[in-house]
Amino acid sequence: MDDATIVSLDGPFLAGGRHPRCSQSEVAHKAQNLHASRARLASNVVSHCTKLVERKRKVSEMILVTGGAGYIGSHVCIALLDAGLEVVAVDNLCNSNKASLDRVQSICGRTLVFRHADIRNEEVIYDVLRACGVTAVIHLAGLKAVGDSNVRPMTYYENNVLGTMRLVSAMKRANVKTLVFSSSATVYGIPRYLPLDEKHPLGPTNPYGRTKLVIEEMLKDLYRSDDDWRIGNLRYFNPVGAHESGLVGEDPLGVPSNLLPFVAQVAIGRREKLLIWGQDYDTPDGTGIRDECVAPAETARCAYGQSWHW
Ligand SMILES: NC(=O)c1ccc[n+]([C@@H]2O[C@H](COP(=O)([O-])OP(=O)(O)OC[C@H]3O[C@@H](n4cnc5c(N)ncnc54)[C@H](O)[C@@H]3O)[C@@H](O)[C@H]2O)c1
């Protein structure tokens, strides 16, 4: 029975108590049906409203993504928007381009808020947290090139460690105490066994890795001091690949410090060739096999043109 039938039956029943053209039993039967369909309608309305409330609750969650314009950040923004959450991305664009966030928005068909800012600027971060009503932070902003960190260690400590301190301080003031921190598998150092697990001893071998470990320890101390905090440290290995649309991928500024973006830049003609290093590794030709790409550039170019999965 649809809504219109219910409405048309309401008049005679409510007004007369008994339908003029029906017998007593027919009236009882119709009344029973009417009752059942009203119950069904009510239950549909309740379930519809519950969904709306749930959706509204989700939509009102605002997540701050630091380093949101970067490689991992742009994919995180897509996942959050696709899940119905609101996003504010903060990035100083030292290794990325705002165009990636324009693409994120066109992929998702939704908008996000972008603030061109440095996480070391505590006041700006505090303003963003308060003005946008942020409820949780995914912290990806950081410098990440291992070789560069050997050359400029203090820049890495200042950007990564001090930046996280300022971010956390702003969060504390704004009473936002949920944080996911992008650490790195580099905190394990040279593997003593494989596959690595969380029990593996920690011992980073470069300044970049040490900044990540210092931050992890700092966040542990913060949690010990106040267990209202909810903190997750994610120790990523090197992610590769791009969004299936091909619109968002790893596109660092300057010379890439990871192999795969280098391969991609050769594949699309932005760079002439890929240099393969090493002469005295214990391999058939002396090069470091772990650093070689077995796919010819043409394959990579085709893959890049469509969708980019390794
Ligand atoms: N990609 C990897 O292989 C990998 C592996 C392990 C961990 N991580 C970590 O994940 C995070 C994201 O990595 P990614 O590959 O997306 O790097 P990315 O360089 O593409 O993204 C980092 C973003 O942070 C921004 N940024 C840097 N310092 C900032 C600051 N002080 N204030 C505001 N923005 C700042 C950069 O402009 C960039 O957009 C980094 O913290 C990195 O250390 C990456």
The ligand as an SDF file (V2000), in Angstrom:
LIG
                    3D

 44 48  0  0  0  0  0  0  0  0999 V2000
   56.6040    8.4850    0.4270 N   0  0  0  0  0  0  0  0  0  0  0  0
   57.2850    7.6500    1.1690 C   0  0  0  0  0  0  0  0  0  0  0  0
   57.9660    6.7770    0.6580 O   0  0  0  0  0  0  0  0  0  0  0  0
   57.1940    7.7290    2.6900 C   0  0  0  0  0  0  0  0  0  0  0  0
   57.6130    6.6210    3.4300 C   0  0  0  0  0  0  0  0  0  0  0  0
   57.5510    6.6980    4.8250 C   0  0  0  0  0  0  0  0  0  0  0  0
   57.0890    7.8640    5.4280 C   0  0  0  0  0  0  0  0  0  0  0  0
   56.7210    8.9230    4.6680 N   0  0  0  0  0  0  0  0  0  0  0  0
   56.2780   10.1310    5.3550 C   0  0  0  0  0  0  0  0  0  0  0  0
   54.9710   10.4500    4.9520 O   0  0  0  0  0  0  0  0  0  0  0  0
   54.7980   11.8570    4.9010 C   0  0  0  0  0  0  0  0  0  0  0  0
   54.2870   12.2570    3.5380 C   0  0  0  0  0  0  0  0  0  0  0  0
   55.1980   11.7890    2.5630 O   0  0  0  0  0  0  0  0  0  0  0  0
   54.9910   12.0730    1.0160 P   0  0  0  0  0  0  0  0  0  0  0  0
   55.6510   10.9880    0.2850 O   0  0  0  0  0  0  0  0  0  0  0  0
   53.5770   12.4050    0.7280 O   0  0  0  0  0  0  0  0  0  0  0  0
   55.9010   13.3750    0.8870 O   0  0  0  0  0  0  0  0  0  0  0  0
   55.6010   14.7360    0.1130 P   0  0  0  0  0  0  0  0  0  0  0  0
   56.8640   15.5150    0.1210 O   0  0  0  0  0  0  0  0  0  0  0  0
   54.9570   14.4790   -1.1870 O   0  0  0  0  0  0  0  0  0  0  0  0
   54.5170   15.4090    1.0780 O   0  0  0  0  0  0  0  0  0  0  0  0
   54.8740   16.1270    2.2300 C   0  0  0  0  0  0  0  0  0  0  0  0
   54.1510   17.4610    2.1490 C   0  0  0  0  0  0  0  0  0  0  0  0
   54.4470   18.2110    3.3140 O   0  0  0  0  0  0  0  0  0  0  0  0
   54.6690   19.5510    2.9470 C   0  0  0  0  0  0  0  0  0  0  0  0
   55.4840   20.1480    4.0050 N   0  0  0  0  0  0  0  0  0  0  0  0
   56.7730   19.8370    4.3310 C   0  0  0  0  0  0  0  0  0  0  0  0
   57.1470   20.5740    5.3920 N   0  0  0  0  0  0  0  0  0  0  0  0
   56.0920   21.3540    5.7340 C   0  0  0  0  0  0  0  0  0  0  0  0
   55.8590   22.3160    6.7380 C   0  0  0  0  0  0  0  0  0  0  0  0
   56.8210   22.6740    7.6170 N   0  0  0  0  0  0  0  0  0  0  0  0
   54.6520   22.9170    6.8150 N   0  0  0  0  0  0  0  0  0  0  0  0
   53.6720   22.5960    5.9380 C   0  0  0  0  0  0  0  0  0  0  0  0
   53.8350   21.6930    4.9430 N   0  0  0  0  0  0  0  0  0  0  0  0
   55.0320   21.0730    4.8550 C   0  0  0  0  0  0  0  0  0  0  0  0
   55.3250   19.4890    1.5680 C   0  0  0  0  0  0  0  0  0  0  0  0
   55.1520   20.6420    0.7980 O   0  0  0  0  0  0  0  0  0  0  0  0
   54.5910   18.2890    0.9500 C   0  0  0  0  0  0  0  0  0  0  0  0
   53.4500   18.7130    0.2430 O   0  0  0  0  0  0  0  0  0  0  0  0
   56.1560   12.4800    5.2440 C   0  0  0  0  0  0  0  0  0  0  0  0
   56.1400   12.8630    6.6030 O   0  0  0  0  0  0  0  0  0  0  0  0
   57.1260   11.3530    5.0130 C   0  0  0  0  0  0  0  0  0  0  0  0
   58.2420   11.4430    5.8760 O   0  0  0  0  0  0  0  0  0  0  0  0
   56.7570    8.8730    3.3170 C   0  0  0  0  0  0  0  0  0  0  0  0
  1  2  1  0
  2  3  2  0
  2  4  1  0
  4  5  1  0
  4 44  2  0
  5  6  2  0
  6  7  1  0
  7  8  2  0
  8  9  1  0
  8 44  1  0
  9 10  1  0
  9 42  1  0
 10 11  1  0
 11 12  1  0
 11 40  1  0
 12 13  1  0
 13 14  1  0
 14 15  2  0
 14 16  1  0
 14 17  1  0
 17 18  1  0
 18 19  2  0
 18 20  1  0
 18 21  1  0
 21 22  1  0
 22 23  1  0
 23 24  1  0
 23 38  1  0
 24 25  1  0
 25 26  1  0
 25 36  1  0
 26 27  1  0
 26 35  1  0
 27 28  2  0
 28 29  1  0
 29 30  1  0
 29 35  2  0
 30 31  1  0
 30 32  2  0
 32 33  1  0
 33 34  2  0
 34 35  1  0
 36 37  1  0
 36 38  1  0
 38 39  1  0
 40 41  1  0
 40 42  1  0
 42 43  1  0
M  CHG  2   8   1  16  -1
M  END
$$$$
